[in-house]
Amino acid sequence: MNIYSTEDEQITALKKWWKENGTAILLGLAIALGGVFGYQAWQKSEQQNAAEASALYQEMAALVANSREELSDEQKSTLVHLADRLKSDFSGSGYAPLAGLFKAGHLVKEGDLDGAKNELLWVLEQDLDASLEKVVRLRLARVTFDGSKETASQALALIDDVDAGTFTASYEDVKGDLYLALEQTDQARDAYQKSVDAAREAGQSRPLTQLKLNDLAVEQEGA
């Protein structure tokens, strides 16, 4: 036996049910569709942002690749503009830290070590993978050190406890310079030796580091 015996009763019941539940159903449908289309729009926007960030980065990288030759004032301005835009408009992308590194390198060439230091400090605050962080710390140590004991201590604090891994030769070379500035000759000698040894193990050579090591040996013999 049907619950509703006549067609009119069924229509009346349907109208009543729709009046009570129709709004909620439409709202739920709108939310569901909005979520689907919203996600698709977000995904498209992310793809567009990634493509734009990549294009800006490629343009900046091309400028840096040509920087073996002196850049014109216009090219320098373009490089800084591209780096700043990547940092501000695409700060969540992997291109932003690299842009900071490029800009820091440019500022070093321009003799603006304070500006380079600020750029590298900004990069260090970003979400970096371990290898890139090691590179940034080493470069930051180099621009921090100005030959004084105070900055030598500051620079050493940036790299002293880092597991340098494949960057050991470079790290130990810089540490040697910093220890010398602090008049810690034994530590400097040990650092230079570690640098030379690490380079040899990697099938490389560090003639300048070896020269520093030889100079310390001569000084020790003459003492």
Secondary structure, DSSP 8 states (H G I E B T S, - for coil): --SS-SHHHHHHHHHHHHHHHHHHHHHHHHHHHHHHHHHHHHHHHHHHHHHHHHHHHHHHHHHHHTTTS---HHHHHHHHHHHHHHHHHSTTSTHHHHHHHHHHHHHHHTT-HHHHHHHHHHHHTS---HHHHHHHHHHHHHHH--SSHHHHHHHHHHHTT---GGGHHHHHHHHHHHHHHTT-HHHHHHHHHHHHHHHHHTT---HHHHHHHHHHHHHHHH-
